[in-house]
Amino acid sequence: MSQLNQQADRLLRTGLGSVWVEGEVSNLRRYASGHQYFSLKDAQASVSCTLFRGNARNASPFADGDRVVVFGRAGVYAARGQFQLVVERLESTGEGRLLLEFQRLKARLLAEGLFAPERKRALPRWVHRLGVITSPQGDVQHDIARTLARRFPLLLPFRLYPVAVQGAGAAPQMVQALEQAGHEGAVDVLILARGGGSLEDLWAFNEEAVARAIADCPIPVVTGIGHETDATIADYVADLSASTPTAAAEAVSPDARVLHRQLAETAARLERTLADRIRDRRRMLESLDARLQRAHPGRRVEQHLQRVDELQQRLQRSIHRVFDTRRGRLRQLLLALRVHNPAHRILVHRGRLEQLRHRLFQARPSRLLQTQQARLDGLRDRLAREIRHQLERETTRLEAAHGRLRALDPDAVLERGYSILLTHDQQVVRRAEPSLQGASLHARLASGRLDLHVEAVHPAGSRSGKPGSGT
């Protein structure tokens, strides 16, 4: 069987040789090896094709459903006894070739940035002069005119640039119209439009010259080409692409009915706003007039000036008082900080922190990094809280000690009505002793001092003395 298939293959190679075949691609299969297998068919028959990797690199891109022309050797696949063509060259034809050219030009212009949104210009908010580039024989200009008459008649009549929209001379005429409109500067926006059709019918709008003329035109260009499913190179380059010519006319024209309604609503709001403001201003004027009648401005100014002087004096006194209080408080806090300085605790925790950082760097605990980081943040927070708490506790202790110190201040005791007895050599007299009989003493009071002479001494427990006879 294998010999029979091999003999048939040799006969086909020598007898039929290499052939050109045109058909539609179906059942395309691509393998990792780079080889491709598919069937080429027409309305009556099909033939199996093999495109090896070496030849596939030079073949035009194709897919199922594409119509292509192949050049290859006829033969038999001996393992199956199957007739096949070994394809050496593959090219697109007809619609497929146009699609291929379309994709290539689209990719090139895309790479150049002609489709970039930042290159495209926004349409004017209000279009006053409209230009239309289309065929004078078709229905497109009438559709656009009817749309403008319905939506915004002020744009009629528009400036028509008559061109052919199909055939060999269509693209040069559209390029000339775009250049003429840009040179004249007679319109604010251009509409480039035509009705629907096949890819061949719309091919003039896929010409590179038309695309570059749209990109170079100083006037914003709106395209309305074909039906909603049609897409051309001109649509990608245009500043705005509409699905149909009618949609393009709607894109450049406001709806007059909507404008009338908005204008009426705006006028009503303006009238209400003006009426409210006039009423408010009248009320304010009446109130001000009444206040002006009740109080003469000159007297009010004098009263306010006097009040300003009083407030200025009070403010200065208050500022000095607050400043003195804050300065005393600051001195107390500085003393407290000197006594209870938390710097050593900070140094201890800082050293501990550096040790932890060193251990972390040595161990490189990548999986525990987040946990240790959270713990480190917690230690920082605890350190900060501990420092604040320690400072608050020491401040409280300082204030308490200050209170006790003031309570033990001898001057404070004297203020309560007590006095201090001193001998001539400034020794404090604490007990009534007989040796003080006839001595001269000094009594220190809260304010001033007294010189005293001891006439009688009455020691503790003695009952012989009379009140008031000691000093």
C-alpha beads as a LAMMPS data file, in Angstrom:
LAMMPS data file: protein, C-alpha beads

471 atoms
470 bonds

1 atom types
1 bond types

-500.0 500.0 xlo xhi
-500.0 500.0 ylo yhi
-500.0 500.0 zlo zhi

Masses

1 110.0

Atoms # bond

1 1 1 0.000 0.000 0.000
2 1 1 2.788 2.420 0.844
3 1 1 4.524 1.682 -2.446
4 1 1 1.310 2.411 -4.327
5 1 1 0.878 5.762 -2.583
6 1 1 4.512 6.656 -3.232
7 1 1 4.173 5.801 -6.917
8 1 1 1.032 7.944 -7.159
9 1 1 2.874 10.826 -5.496
10 1 1 5.711 10.626 -8.035
11 1 1 3.262 10.575 -10.917
12 1 1 1.479 13.686 -9.640
13 1 1 4.728 15.548 -9.034
14 1 1 6.059 14.811 -12.515
15 1 1 2.780 14.939 -14.394
16 1 1 0.920 17.824 -12.727
17 1 1 3.809 19.651 -11.076
18 1 1 3.298 23.040 -9.397
19 1 1 -0.015 24.847 -9.840
20 1 1 -1.790 28.077 -8.889
21 1 1 -5.093 27.551 -7.064
22 1 1 -7.582 30.121 -5.731
23 1 1 -10.155 29.356 -3.055
24 1 1 -11.500 29.964 0.429
25 1 1 -9.535 28.867 3.508
26 1 1 -11.317 26.498 5.900
27 1 1 -10.405 24.175 8.776
28 1 1 -7.124 26.043 9.442
29 1 1 -4.848 24.362 12.009
30 1 1 -1.570 25.837 13.261
31 1 1 0.952 23.771 15.252
32 1 1 3.760 24.726 17.613
33 1 1 6.244 23.457 15.024
34 1 1 5.243 26.338 12.761
35 1 1 3.549 24.106 10.152
36 1 1 -0.003 24.970 9.072
37 1 1 -2.680 22.718 7.586
38 1 1 -5.925 23.833 5.955
39 1 1 -8.387 23.114 3.184
40 1 1 -8.892 25.268 0.104
41 1 1 -12.395 25.090 -1.282
42 1 1 -14.772 26.566 -3.798
43 1 1 -18.438 25.903 -4.443
44 1 1 -17.856 22.377 -5.883
45 1 1 -14.752 20.871 -4.230
46 1 1 -11.918 21.230 -1.743
47 1 1 -8.282 20.184 -1.512
48 1 1 -6.016 19.669 1.509
49 1 1 -3.059 22.030 1.795
50 1 1 0.146 21.917 3.822
51 1 1 2.186 25.071 4.529
52 1 1 5.506 24.201 6.127
53 1 1 7.245 26.593 8.508
54 1 1 9.910 27.709 6.015
55 1 1 7.297 28.857 3.507
56 1 1 4.877 30.192 6.162
57 1 1 7.263 32.992 7.104
58 1 1 6.823 34.595 3.658
59 1 1 3.092 33.972 3.338
60 1 1 0.475 36.721 3.704
61 1 1 -1.529 36.589 6.957
62 1 1 -4.717 34.590 6.504
63 1 1 -7.485 32.997 8.513
64 1 1 -10.557 30.829 8.046
65 1 1 -12.913 32.403 5.533
66 1 1 -10.198 34.374 3.684
67 1 1 -10.008 34.018 -0.072
68 1 1 -6.402 33.356 -1.078
69 1 1 -4.276 32.307 -4.064
70 1 1 -1.672 29.576 -3.424
71 1 1 1.200 28.221 -5.503
72 1 1 2.310 24.698 -4.662
73 1 1 3.215 21.166 -5.656
74 1 1 0.492 18.551 -6.080
75 1 1 1.151 15.181 -4.478
76 1 1 -0.080 12.387 -2.231
77 1 1 0.423 12.117 1.532
78 1 1 1.661 8.509 1.534
79 1 1 0.713 7.701 5.151
80 1 1 -2.985 8.277 4.395
81 1 1 -3.124 8.098 0.626
82 1 1 -4.551 11.647 0.650
83 1 1 -4.215 14.092 -2.255
84 1 1 -2.710 17.429 -1.113
85 1 1 -0.949 20.591 -2.175
86 1 1 2.366 21.490 -0.560
87 1 1 2.076 25.309 -0.557
88 1 1 5.145 27.348 -1.428
89 1 1 3.505 30.793 -1.786
90 1 1 0.255 32.230 -0.406
91 1 1 -1.280 35.613 -1.212
92 1 1 -4.612 37.258 -0.342
93 1 1 -6.967 38.080 -3.166
94 1 1 -10.050 40.235 -3.629
95 1 1 -11.674 41.222 -0.307
96 1 1 -8.977 39.459 1.629
97 1 1 -6.258 41.509 -0.063
98 1 1 -8.098 44.732 0.689
99 1 1 -8.506 43.711 4.309
100 1 1 -4.817 42.938 4.473
101 1 1 -3.918 46.351 3.061
102 1 1 -6.389 47.936 5.492
103 1 1 -4.803 46.221 8.498
104 1 1 -1.274 47.076 7.394
105 1 1 -2.068 50.774 6.876
106 1 1 -4.022 50.897 10.123
107 1 1 -1.104 49.415 12.069
108 1 1 1.389 51.816 10.474
109 1 1 -0.686 54.936 11.095
110 1 1 -1.421 53.760 14.630
111 1 1 2.308 53.455 15.264
112 1 1 2.817 56.983 13.918
113 1 1 0.257 58.335 16.412
114 1 1 -2.385 59.498 13.903
115 1 1 -5.111 57.754 15.937
116 1 1 -3.958 59.128 19.313
117 1 1 -6.777 60.852 21.274
118 1 1 -4.481 63.661 22.400
119 1 1 -3.877 64.638 18.752
120 1 1 -7.576 65.073 18.025
121 1 1 -9.256 68.443 18.463
122 1 1 -12.490 69.099 20.294
123 1 1 -15.369 70.483 18.286
124 1 1 -16.366 74.116 18.905
125 1 1 -19.143 74.511 21.438
126 1 1 -21.165 76.445 18.865
127 1 1 -20.742 75.731 15.164
128 1 1 -21.691 78.756 13.033
129 1 1 -20.393 77.648 9.620
130 1 1 -20.507 74.030 8.473
131 1 1 -18.761 72.410 5.516
132 1 1 -19.734 69.044 4.014
133 1 1 -17.463 66.948 1.763
134 1 1 -19.567 64.401 -0.117
135 1 1 -20.985 63.493 -3.494
136 1 1 -23.426 66.057 -4.971
137 1 1 -25.446 63.246 -6.613
138 1 1 -26.081 61.066 -3.557
139 1 1 -28.675 61.310 -0.792
140 1 1 -26.093 62.114 1.884
141 1 1 -26.234 65.891 1.484
142 1 1 -30.034 65.788 1.596
143 1 1 -30.001 63.620 4.747
144 1 1 -27.647 66.093 6.407
145 1 1 -29.783 69.054 5.301
146 1 1 -32.970 67.437 6.661
147 1 1 -31.245 66.698 9.964
148 1 1 -30.004 70.288 10.315
149 1 1 -33.428 71.682 9.361
150 1 1 -34.984 69.588 12.100
151 1 1 -32.378 70.283 14.781
152 1 1 -30.692 73.654 14.086
153 1 1 -31.734 75.490 10.892
154 1 1 -29.207 78.268 11.528
155 1 1 -26.509 76.020 10.051
156 1 1 -28.286 76.025 6.679
157 1 1 -27.187 76.403 4.002
158 1 1 -23.900 74.587 4.604
159 1 1 -20.816 74.884 2.393
160 1 1 -20.725 71.863 0.036
161 1 1 -17.398 70.576 -1.275
162 1 1 -18.492 68.194 -4.087
163 1 1 -16.287 65.115 -4.548
164 1 1 -16.525 61.577 -5.836
165 1 1 -16.828 59.099 -2.973
166 1 1 -16.090 55.927 -4.943
167 1 1 -13.670 54.926 -7.662
168 1 1 -10.098 55.690 -8.646
169 1 1 -10.423 59.501 -8.561
170 1 1 -12.316 59.726 -5.262
171 1 1 -9.318 59.871 -2.913
172 1 1 -7.494 62.720 -4.768
173 1 1 -10.703 64.754 -4.894
174 1 1 -11.280 64.331 -1.139
175 1 1 -7.669 65.322 -0.433
176 1 1 -8.109 68.430 -2.606
177 1 1 -11.389 69.338 -0.843
178 1 1 -9.786 69.020 2.601
179 1 1 -6.845 71.181 1.559
180 1 1 -9.166 73.768 -0.036
181 1 1 -11.370 73.983 3.079
182 1 1 -8.318 74.384 5.324
183 1 1 -6.856 77.081 3.069
184 1 1 -10.123 79.046 2.838
185 1 1 -10.979 78.870 6.559
186 1 1 -14.609 79.578 5.699
187 1 1 -16.138 76.930 7.988
188 1 1 -15.803 75.905 11.647
189 1 1 -16.260 72.133 11.173
190 1 1 -16.059 69.731 8.205
191 1 1 -18.216 66.636 7.725
192 1 1 -16.732 63.930 5.470
193 1 1 -19.591 61.565 4.594
194 1 1 -21.056 58.998 2.236
195 1 1 -23.607 56.181 2.364
196 1 1 -22.972 52.513 2.977
197 1 1 -21.338 50.018 0.648
198 1 1 -18.923 47.160 0.360
199 1 1 -15.267 47.339 1.296
200 1 1 -14.368 48.083 -2.325
201 1 1 -16.991 50.854 -2.433
202 1 1 -15.584 52.485 0.725
203 1 1 -11.949 51.929 -0.204
204 1 1 -11.281 55.592 -1.045
205 1 1 -11.753 56.393 2.658
206 1 1 -8.988 53.861 3.470
207 1 1 -6.387 55.592 1.292
208 1 1 -3.324 56.864 3.132
209 1 1 -3.464 60.231 1.337
210 1 1 -6.997 60.860 2.658
211 1 1 -5.954 59.886 6.195
212 1 1 -3.002 62.273 6.172
213 1 1 -5.091 65.083 4.666
214 1 1 -7.599 64.690 7.538
215 1 1 -4.768 64.749 10.079
216 1 1 -3.208 67.868 8.500
217 1 1 -6.481 69.755 8.081
218 1 1 -6.582 72.793 10.437
219 1 1 -10.374 72.464 10.723
220 1 1 -11.930 69.744 12.949
221 1 1 -13.180 66.870 10.793
222 1 1 -16.201 64.674 11.592
223 1 1 -16.712 61.489 9.582
224 1 1 -20.061 59.845 8.853
225 1 1 -19.203 57.001 6.492
226 1 1 -21.412 54.025 5.672
227 1 1 -23.502 52.252 8.250
228 1 1 -22.931 51.643 11.956
229 1 1 -20.825 48.520 11.327
230 1 1 -18.523 50.159 8.765
231 1 1 -15.121 51.401 9.945
232 1 1 -12.542 53.101 7.755
233 1 1 -9.085 54.571 8.235
234 1 1 -10.658 58.016 7.891
235 1 1 -12.865 57.271 10.920
236 1 1 -9.821 56.444 13.041
237 1 1 -7.961 59.638 12.036
238 1 1 -10.937 62.023 12.228
239 1 1 -11.414 64.251 15.258
240 1 1 -14.854 62.684 15.742
241 1 1 -16.327 59.599 14.110
242 1 1 -20.094 59.191 13.735
243 1 1 -21.821 55.971 12.717
244 1 1 -23.799 57.498 9.811
245 1 1 -24.031 60.830 7.942
246 1 1 -27.171 61.645 9.911
247 1 1 -25.350 60.960 13.176
248 1 1 -22.513 63.230 12.009
249 1 1 -24.998 66.066 11.388
250 1 1 -26.468 65.502 14.859
251 1 1 -22.982 65.578 16.407
252 1 1 -22.210 69.080 15.087
253 1 1 -25.641 70.631 15.654
254 1 1 -27.470 71.289 18.899
255 1 1 -31.141 70.409 19.232
256 1 1 -33.073 73.670 18.814
257 1 1 -35.980 72.377 20.878
258 1 1 -33.680 71.543 23.753
259 1 1 -32.026 74.968 23.445
260 1 1 -35.407 76.722 23.497
261 1 1 -36.420 74.773 26.596
262 1 1 -33.104 75.461 28.327
263 1 1 -33.338 79.138 27.394
264 1 1 -36.852 79.381 28.808
265 1 1 -35.809 77.634 32.017
266 1 1 -32.753 79.883 32.345
267 1 1 -34.846 83.013 31.780
268 1 1 -37.345 81.890 34.428
269 1 1 -34.551 81.158 36.923
270 1 1 -32.985 84.538 36.155
271 1 1 -36.264 86.343 36.746
272 1 1 -36.803 84.534 40.053
273 1 1 -33.243 85.210 41.139
274 1 1 -33.452 88.897 40.281
275 1 1 -36.781 89.247 42.060
276 1 1 -35.413 87.537 45.172
277 1 1 -32.288 89.693 45.173
278 1 1 -34.279 92.903 44.704
279 1 1 -36.575 91.922 47.573
280 1 1 -33.624 91.042 49.810
281 1 1 -31.803 94.267 48.971
282 1 1 -34.955 96.304 49.652
283 1 1 -35.348 94.667 53.062
284 1 1 -31.705 95.252 53.879
285 1 1 -31.967 98.885 52.799
286 1 1 -35.025 99.417 54.990
287 1 1 -33.292 97.792 57.958
288 1 1 -30.162 99.904 57.491
289 1 1 -32.217 103.058 57.184
290 1 1 -34.025 102.261 60.433
291 1 1 -30.759 101.598 62.238
292 1 1 -29.310 104.817 60.841
293 1 1 -32.248 106.771 62.197
294 1 1 -31.888 105.227 65.665
295 1 1 -28.177 105.867 66.082
296 1 1 -26.112 108.733 64.677
297 1 1 -22.993 107.329 63.026
298 1 1 -20.702 109.914 64.647
299 1 1 -21.700 108.961 68.191
300 1 1 -21.493 105.282 67.373
301 1 1 -17.983 105.790 66.069
302 1 1 -16.923 107.646 69.212
303 1 1 -18.376 104.906 71.444
304 1 1 -16.623 102.242 69.455
305 1 1 -13.323 104.102 69.567
306 1 1 -13.559 104.366 73.356
307 1 1 -14.491 100.713 73.572
308 1 1 -11.500 99.841 71.406
309 1 1 -9.182 101.719 73.788
310 1 1 -10.627 99.859 76.779
311 1 1 -10.348 96.515 75.073
312 1 1 -6.786 97.301 74.060
313 1 1 -5.808 98.010 77.655
314 1 1 -7.554 94.867 78.897
315 1 1 -5.842 92.866 76.188
316 1 1 -2.418 94.180 77.152
317 1 1 -3.007 93.401 80.825
318 1 1 -4.318 89.962 79.962
319 1 1 -1.327 89.265 77.729
320 1 1 1.124 90.269 80.466
321 1 1 -0.752 88.192 83.038
322 1 1 -0.870 85.139 80.817
323 1 1 2.747 85.626 79.871
324 1 1 3.827 85.762 83.521
325 1 1 1.757 82.692 84.358
326 1 1 3.145 80.728 81.420
327 1 1 6.678 81.814 82.216
328 1 1 6.327 80.595 85.813
329 1 1 4.813 77.344 84.629
330 1 1 7.620 76.935 82.119
331 1 1 10.218 77.408 84.837
332 1 1 8.522 74.733 86.938
333 1 1 8.454 72.318 84.017
334 1 1 12.102 72.998 83.254
335 1 1 13.004 72.239 86.869
336 1 1 10.917 69.059 86.716
337 1 1 12.627 67.982 83.518
338 1 1 16.034 68.554 85.067
339 1 1 15.098 66.413 88.059
340 1 1 13.352 63.671 86.079
341 1 1 15.003 63.657 82.683
342 1 1 13.638 60.820 80.477
343 1 1 16.642 61.002 78.181
344 1 1 18.255 57.910 79.677
345 1 1 15.072 55.879 79.079
346 1 1 15.084 57.023 75.500
347 1 1 18.722 56.001 75.172
348 1 1 17.989 52.574 76.668
349 1 1 15.069 51.922 74.346
350 1 1 17.013 53.312 71.424
351 1 1 19.842 50.916 72.152
352 1 1 17.365 48.053 72.397
353 1 1 15.842 49.142 69.126
354 1 1 19.255 49.174 67.425
355 1 1 19.942 45.653 68.778
356 1 1 16.632 44.444 67.369
357 1 1 17.393 46.050 64.036
358 1 1 20.829 44.390 63.981
359 1 1 19.351 40.989 64.832
360 1 1 16.691 41.464 62.207
361 1 1 19.331 42.333 59.587
362 1 1 21.503 39.334 60.572
363 1 1 18.640 36.845 60.600
364 1 1 16.919 38.237 57.454
365 1 1 13.476 36.997 58.602
366 1 1 11.686 37.753 55.337
367 1 1 8.592 35.755 56.326
368 1 1 8.360 37.398 59.749
369 1 1 9.191 40.897 58.529
370 1 1 5.631 42.176 58.672
371 1 1 5.059 40.695 62.162
372 1 1 8.296 42.142 63.499
373 1 1 7.532 45.498 61.868
374 1 1 4.157 45.566 63.601
375 1 1 5.850 44.640 66.902
376 1 1 8.416 47.383 66.350
377 1 1 5.619 49.890 65.737
378 1 1 3.961 48.686 68.946
379 1 1 7.196 49.122 70.900
380 1 1 7.554 52.628 69.518
381 1 1 4.000 53.450 70.538
382 1 1 4.547 51.930 74.012
383 1 1 7.798 53.868 74.374
384 1 1 6.094 57.109 73.451
385 1 1 3.187 56.402 75.811
386 1 1 5.567 55.384 78.616
387 1 1 7.571 58.576 78.194
388 1 1 4.414 60.669 78.251
389 1 1 3.076 58.808 81.308
390 1 1 6.431 59.066 83.104
391 1 1 6.560 62.780 82.374
392 1 1 2.982 63.228 83.605
393 1 1 3.694 61.252 86.807
394 1 1 6.865 63.217 87.530
395 1 1 5.068 66.473 86.780
396 1 1 2.310 65.485 89.227
397 1 1 4.890 64.558 91.899
398 1 1 6.666 67.851 91.335
399 1 1 3.466 69.812 91.723
400 1 1 2.599 67.877 94.899
401 1 1 6.072 68.484 96.323
402 1 1 5.739 72.126 95.455
403 1 1 2.426 72.236 97.325
404 1 1 3.921 70.597 100.411
405 1 1 6.896 72.923 100.256
406 1 1 4.612 75.914 100.234
407 1 1 2.683 74.470 103.167
408 1 1 5.968 74.175 105.147
409 1 1 7.179 77.641 104.197
410 1 1 7.659 79.665 107.428
411 1 1 6.373 82.747 105.681
412 1 1 3.117 80.957 105.007
413 1 1 2.836 80.064 108.733
414 1 1 3.425 83.695 109.656
415 1 1 0.652 84.746 107.309
416 1 1 -1.777 82.705 109.434
417 1 1 -1.032 84.867 112.567
418 1 1 1.964 83.148 114.070
419 1 1 5.297 84.765 114.971
420 1 1 8.907 83.635 115.540
421 1 1 10.804 84.619 118.730
422 1 1 14.514 85.227 118.307
423 1 1 17.242 85.964 120.852
424 1 1 19.748 88.758 120.372
425 1 1 22.047 86.277 118.532
426 1 1 19.179 85.196 116.226
427 1 1 18.526 81.870 117.938
428 1 1 14.942 80.645 117.766
429 1 1 13.159 80.448 121.144
430 1 1 11.247 77.185 121.328
431 1 1 10.642 76.740 125.128
432 1 1 9.956 78.987 128.055
433 1 1 13.139 78.575 130.167
434 1 1 14.073 80.432 133.355
435 1 1 17.233 81.723 131.704
436 1 1 15.113 83.988 129.569
437 1 1 13.992 86.009 132.576
438 1 1 14.740 89.690 131.813
439 1 1 16.097 88.913 128.318
440 1 1 15.417 91.048 125.281
441 1 1 13.786 89.152 122.394
442 1 1 12.729 89.931 118.885
443 1 1 9.375 88.758 117.419
444 1 1 9.288 88.248 113.622
445 1 1 5.814 88.698 112.153
446 1 1 4.406 88.204 108.673
447 1 1 5.017 91.879 108.131
448 1 1 7.704 93.584 110.253
449 1 1 9.164 92.683 113.672
450 1 1 8.759 93.561 117.377
451 1 1 11.375 94.120 120.083
452 1 1 10.239 92.514 123.414
453 1 1 11.451 92.364 127.072
454 1 1 10.753 89.187 129.110
455 1 1 9.306 90.128 132.473
456 1 1 8.286 86.658 133.605
457 1 1 8.867 83.067 132.455
458 1 1 6.209 80.378 132.884
459 1 1 7.580 76.965 131.872
460 1 1 5.283 74.291 130.504
461 1 1 2.886 72.952 133.189
462 1 1 3.290 75.980 135.414
463 1 1 0.053 77.549 136.781
464 1 1 1.454 80.557 138.529
465 1 1 1.569 82.874 135.573
466 1 1 -1.153 85.173 134.397
467 1 1 -2.170 85.289 130.772
468 1 1 -0.357 87.931 128.834
469 1 1 2.436 88.429 131.368
470 1 1 5.148 86.461 129.490
471 1 1 6.258 88.911 126.819

Bonds

1 1 1 2
2 1 2 3
3 1 3 4
4 1 4 5
5 1 5 6
6 1 6 7
7 1 7 8
8 1 8 9
9 1 9 10
10 1 10 11
11 1 11 12
12 1 12 13
13 1 13 14
14 1 14 15
15 1 15 16
16 1 16 17
17 1 17 18
18 1 18 19
19 1 19 20
20 1 20 21
21 1 21 22
22 1 22 23
23 1 23 24
24 1 24 25
25 1 25 26
26 1 26 27
27 1 27 28
28 1 28 29
29 1 29 30
30 1 30 31
31 1 31 32
32 1 32 33
33 1 33 34
34 1 34 35
35 1 35 36
36 1 36 37
37 1 37 38
38 1 38 39
39 1 39 40
40 1 40 41
41 1 41 42
42 1 42 43
43 1 43 44
44 1 44 45
45 1 45 46
46 1 46 47
47 1 47 48
48 1 48 49
49 1 49 50
50 1 50 51
51 1 51 52
52 1 52 53
53 1 53 54
54 1 54 55
55 1 55 56
56 1 56 57
57 1 57 58
58 1 58 59
59 1 59 60
60 1 60 61
61 1 61 62
62 1 62 63
63 1 63 64
64 1 64 65
65 1 65 66
66 1 66 67
67 1 67 68
68 1 68 69
69 1 69 70
70 1 70 71
71 1 71 72
72 1 72 73
73 1 73 74
74 1 74 75
75 1 75 76
76 1 76 77
77 1 77 78
78 1 78 79
79 1 79 80
80 1 80 81
81 1 81 82
82 1 82 83
83 1 83 84
84 1 84 85
85 1 85 86
86 1 86 87
87 1 87 88
88 1 88 89
89 1 89 90
90 1 90 91
91 1 91 92
92 1 92 93
93 1 93 94
94 1 94 95
95 1 95 96
96 1 96 97
97 1 97 98
98 1 98 99
99 1 99 100
100 1 100 101
101 1 101 102
102 1 102 103
103 1 103 104
104 1 104 105
105 1 105 106
106 1 106 107
107 1 107 108
108 1 108 109
109 1 109 110
110 1 110 111
111 1 111 112
112 1 112 113
113 1 113 114
114 1 114 115
115 1 115 116
116 1 116 117
117 1 117 118
118 1 118 119
119 1 119 120
120 1 120 121
121 1 121 122
122 1 122 123
123 1 123 124
124 1 124 125
125 1 125 126
126 1 126 127
127 1 127 128
128 1 128 129
129 1 129 130
130 1 130 131
131 1 131 132
132 1 132 133
133 1 133 134
134 1 134 135
135 1 135 136
136 1 136 137
137 1 137 138
138 1 138 139
139 1 139 140
140 1 140 141
141 1 141 142
142 1 142 143
143 1 143 144
144 1 144 145
145 1 145 146
146 1 146 147
147 1 147 148
148 1 148 149
149 1 149 150
150 1 150 151
151 1 151 152
152 1 152 153
153 1 153 154
154 1 154 155
155 1 155 156
156 1 156 157
157 1 157 158
158 1 158 159
159 1 159 160
160 1 160 161
161 1 161 162
162 1 162 163
163 1 163 164
164 1 164 165
165 1 165 166
166 1 166 167
167 1 167 168
168 1 168 169
169 1 169 170
170 1 170 171
171 1 171 172
172 1 172 173
173 1 173 174
174 1 174 175
175 1 175 176
176 1 176 177
177 1 177 178
178 1 178 179
179 1 179 180
180 1 180 181
181 1 181 182
182 1 182 183
183 1 183 184
184 1 184 185
185 1 185 186
186 1 186 187
187 1 187 188
188 1 188 189
189 1 189 190
190 1 190 191
191 1 191 192
192 1 192 193
193 1 193 194
194 1 194 195
195 1 195 196
196 1 196 197
197 1 197 198
198 1 198 199
199 1 199 200
200 1 200 201
201 1 201 202
202 1 202 203
203 1 203 204
204 1 204 205
205 1 205 206
206 1 206 207
207 1 207 208
208 1 208 209
209 1 209 210
210 1 210 211
211 1 211 212
212 1 212 213
213 1 213 214
214 1 214 215
215 1 215 216
216 1 216 217
217 1 217 218
218 1 218 219
219 1 219 220
220 1 220 221
221 1 221 222
222 1 222 223
223 1 223 224
224 1 224 225
225 1 225 226
226 1 226 227
227 1 227 228
228 1 228 229
229 1 229 230
230 1 230 231
231 1 231 232
232 1 232 233
233 1 233 234
234 1 234 235
235 1 235 236
236 1 236 237
237 1 237 238
238 1 238 239
239 1 239 240
240 1 240 241
241 1 241 242
242 1 242 243
243 1 243 244
244 1 244 245
245 1 245 246
246 1 246 247
247 1 247 248
248 1 248 249
249 1 249 250
250 1 250 251
251 1 251 252
252 1 252 253
253 1 253 254
254 1 254 255
255 1 255 256
256 1 256 257
257 1 257 258
258 1 258 259
259 1 259 260
260 1 260 261
261 1 261 262
262 1 262 263
263 1 263 264
264 1 264 265
265 1 265 266
266 1 266 267
267 1 267 268
268 1 268 269
269 1 269 270
270 1 270 271
271 1 271 272
272 1 272 273
273 1 273 274
274 1 274 275
275 1 275 276
276 1 276 277
277 1 277 278
278 1 278 279
279 1 279 280
280 1 280 281
281 1 281 282
282 1 282 283
283 1 283 284
284 1 284 285
285 1 285 286
286 1 286 287
287 1 287 288
288 1 288 289
289 1 289 290
290 1 290 291
291 1 291 292
292 1 292 293
293 1 293 294
294 1 294 295
295 1 295 296
296 1 296 297
297 1 297 298
298 1 298 299
299 1 299 300
300 1 300 301
301 1 301 302
302 1 302 303
303 1 303 304
304 1 304 305
305 1 305 306
306 1 306 307
307 1 307 308
308 1 308 309
309 1 309 310
310 1 310 311
311 1 311 312
312 1 312 313
313 1 313 314
314 1 314 315
315 1 315 316
316 1 316 317
317 1 317 318
318 1 318 319
319 1 319 320
320 1 320 321
321 1 321 322
322 1 322 323
323 1 323 324
324 1 324 325
325 1 325 326
326 1 326 327
327 1 327 328
328 1 328 329
329 1 329 330
330 1 330 331
331 1 331 332
332 1 332 333
333 1 333 334
334 1 334 335
335 1 335 336
336 1 336 337
337 1 337 338
338 1 338 339
339 1 339 340
340 1 340 341
341 1 341 342
342 1 342 343
343 1 343 344
344 1 344 345
345 1 345 346
346 1 346 347
347 1 347 348
348 1 348 349
349 1 349 350
350 1 350 351
351 1 351 352
352 1 352 353
353 1 353 354
354 1 354 355
355 1 355 356
356 1 356 357
357 1 357 358
358 1 358 359
359 1 359 360
360 1 360 361
361 1 361 362
362 1 362 363
363 1 363 364
364 1 364 365
365 1 365 366
366 1 366 367
367 1 367 368
368 1 368 369
369 1 369 370
370 1 370 371
371 1 371 372
372 1 372 373
373 1 373 374
374 1 374 375
375 1 375 376
376 1 376 377
377 1 377 378
378 1 378 379
379 1 379 380
380 1 380 381
381 1 381 382
382 1 382 383
383 1 383 384
384 1 384 385
385 1 385 386
386 1 386 387
387 1 387 388
388 1 388 389
389 1 389 390
390 1 390 391
391 1 391 392
392 1 392 393
393 1 393 394
394 1 394 395
395 1 395 396
396 1 396 397
397 1 397 398
398 1 398 399
399 1 399 400
400 1 400 401
401 1 401 402
402 1 402 403
403 1 403 404
404 1 404 405
405 1 405 406
406 1 406 407
407 1 407 408
408 1 408 409
409 1 409 410
410 1 410 411
411 1 411 412
412 1 412 413
413 1 413 414
414 1 414 415
415 1 415 416
416 1 416 417
417 1 417 418
418 1 418 419
419 1 419 420
420 1 420 421
421 1 421 422
422 1 422 423
423 1 423 424
424 1 424 425
425 1 425 426
426 1 426 427
427 1 427 428
428 1 428 429
429 1 429 430
430 1 430 431
431 1 431 432
432 1 432 433
433 1 433 434
434 1 434 435
435 1 435 436
436 1 436 437
437 1 437 438
438 1 438 439
439 1 439 440
440 1 440 441
441 1 441 442
442 1 442 443
443 1 443 444
444 1 444 445
445 1 445 446
446 1 446 447
447 1 447 448
448 1 448 449
449 1 449 450
450 1 450 451
451 1 451 452
452 1 452 453
453 1 453 454
454 1 454 455
455 1 455 456
456 1 456 457
457 1 457 458
458 1 458 459
459 1 459 460
460 1 460 461
461 1 461 462
462 1 462 463
463 1 463 464
464 1 464 465
465 1 465 466
466 1 466 467
467 1 467 468
468 1 468 469
469 1 469 470
470 1 470 471
